[in-house]
Amino acid sequence: MESLYDCNEIRDFEIKIFASGNCKCFVPMSFMKTNQKLCVIYHTDGYQKLDLSQFQNPYEILNLIEKMVLCVKEAQNHLILHTRYYLTENYIYLDQDMSVMKIIFIPSKENEEKPNFSEKMVHFLEEMKFENVRCSEYINLVIHKLEKFNLSMGALLNYLSELKREIHLCGWE
């Protein structure tokens, strides 16, 4: 997969971080500069786009959300803030075992409103549609908690763990 960007859309230090491969939460990328444009090649071999129909119970869904939050947190540890890229179902990739998650870095526009972490997560979760009613109920619980309390990444991870324990104890996994 390839994309063309203006040279200033992805910052120089971000290119160095992505090219080094040190930030494992993003799909590996290669870069080529040509005619004031930056060509980004996303190496998605061995990964598949997120397909929510593969997840049949709330435990799997909450585990997926937990992996995504951990990816966002790892990116932040490498100075790639969540406000710098889009987070949608189309930009989430999983390996064949669905155990490793990667995000495709699509830079957000400079002039766009930058949502805080809770708002970004709410927007992402609202896009998720499930046939399983119990999955939808748990997603709605997470959305409600994010909207009401503006949770940090750590607080969201704790809440997801609580819900996963509840699901385990109820035998719904």
C-alpha positions in Angstrom: 0.0 0.0 0.0 1.4 3.4 -1.0 0.3 7.0 -0.1 1.6 10.4 -1.2 1.8 13.3 1.2 3.2 16.8 1.2 6.7 16.8 2.7 5.6 18.7 5.7 2.7 16.4 6.6 4.9 13.9 8.4 7.6 15.5 10.6 11.2 14.6 10.1 11.6 13.1 13.6 8.5 10.9 12.9 10.0 9.7 9.7 13.2 8.7 11.6 11.2 6.9 14.2 9.1 5.0 11.7 12.0 4.2 9.4 14.0 2.8 12.4 11.2 0.4 13.2 11.6 1.1 16.9 7.9 2.0 17.4 6.3 -1.5 16.9 2.7 -0.3 17.1 2.7 1.0 13.5 2.7 -0.9 10.3 6.4 -0.8 9.0 7.0 2.0 6.5 9.5 3.0 3.9 9.9 6.6 2.6 10.9 8.2 -0.6 11.0 12.0 -1.3 10.2 13.1 -4.8 9.2 16.5 -6.3 8.2 18.0 -2.9 6.1 14.9 -2.1 6.7 12.1 0.3 5.9 8.6 -0.9 5.1 6.3 2.0 5.1 2.6 1.4 3.2 0.6 4.1 4.4 -3.0 4.5 1.3 -4.9 5.4 2.6 -8.3 4.5 1.5 -10.8 7.1 -1.2 -8.5 8.4 -4.9 -8.2 7.6 -7.4 -5.3 8.1 -9.4 -5.5 11.2 -12.6 -7.5 10.5 -15.0 -7.1 13.4 -17.1 -10.1 12.2 -14.3 -12.4 13.4 -14.9 -11.4 17.0 -17.8 -13.2 18.5 -17.8 -12.4 22.2 -17.3 -9.3 24.4 -14.1 -10.6 26.0 -12.4 -10.7 22.5 -13.7 -7.2 21.7 -12.5 -5.7 25.0 -9.1 -7.5 24.5 -8.9 -5.8 21.0 -9.7 -2.4 22.5 -7.0 -3.0 25.2 -4.4 -3.8 22.5 -5.4 -0.6 20.6 -5.0 1.5 23.8 -1.6 -0.1 24.4 -0.6 0.7 20.8 -1.6 4.3 21.3 0.3 4.4 24.5 3.5 2.9 22.9 3.3 5.5 20.1 3.0 8.3 22.7 6.2 6.9 24.4 7.9 7.4 21.0 6.6 11.0 20.9 3.9 10.1 18.3 0.8 11.7 19.9 -2.7 10.4 19.2 -3.6 13.7 17.8 -1.1 13.2 14.9 -2.9 10.3 13.2 -6.4 9.0 12.4 -7.7 6.0 14.3 -10.4 4.2 12.4 -11.3 0.6 11.8 -9.8 0.8 8.3 -6.4 1.7 9.7 -6.1 -1.2 12.2 -4.3 -4.3 11.1 -3.8 -7.6 12.9 -1.5 -10.5 12.3 -2.8 -13.9 11.2 -3.2 -15.1 14.8 -5.0 -11.8 15.7 -2.5 -11.4 18.6 -0.4 -8.5 17.3 -2.0 -5.2 16.4 -0.5 -2.5 14.1 -1.9 1.0 13.2 -1.4 2.5 9.8 -0.1 6.0 10.3 -2.2 8.4 8.3 -1.3 11.9 9.4 -4.2 14.1 10.5 -4.5 17.5 8.9 -2.9 20.4 10.8 -6.1 22.6 10.6 -8.4 19.9 12.0 -9.8 20.0 15.5 -7.7 17.7 17.7 -9.9 15.5 20.0 -8.6 14.5 23.4 -7.9 10.8 24.0 -11.4 10.0 25.3 -13.2 11.7 22.4 -11.0 9.9 19.9 -11.8 6.5 21.5 -15.5 7.3 21.7 -15.5 8.2 18.0 -13.6 4.9 17.2 -15.9 2.8 19.4 -19.1 4.3 17.9 -18.0 3.1 14.5 -18.0 -0.5 15.7 -21.1 -2.4 14.8 -21.8 -6.0 16.1 -24.4 -8.6 15.5 -23.8 -9.9 19.0 -26.0 -7.9 21.4 -23.7 -8.5 24.4 -20.7 -7.1 22.5 -22.7 -4.0 21.7 -23.7 -3.7 25.4 -20.1 -3.7 26.5 -18.9 -1.3 23.9 -21.7 1.1 25.0 -20.5 0.7 28.6 -17.0 1.8 27.6 -18.4 4.7 25.5 -20.5 5.9 28.4 -17.6 5.7 30.9 -15.3 7.6 28.4 -17.9 10.3 27.9 -18.8 10.7 31.5 -15.3 10.7 33.0 -12.9 11.6 30.2 -10.7 8.7 31.1 -6.9 8.7 30.6 -5.2 5.7 28.8 -4.3 4.2 32.2 -7.8 4.6 33.6 -9.3 3.1 30.4 -7.0 0.1 30.6 -8.1 -0.4 34.3 -11.7 -0.2 33.3 -11.3 -2.7 30.4 -9.6 -5.1 32.9 -12.6 -4.8 35.2 -15.0 -5.6 32.4 -12.9 -8.5 31.2 -12.9 -10.0 34.8 -16.7 -9.6 34.9 -17.1 -11.4 31.5 -14.8 -14.1 32.7 -16.7 -14.6 35.9 -20.0 -14.7 34.1 -18.6 -17.3 31.6 -19.2 -15.2 28.5 -15.8 -15.5 27.0 
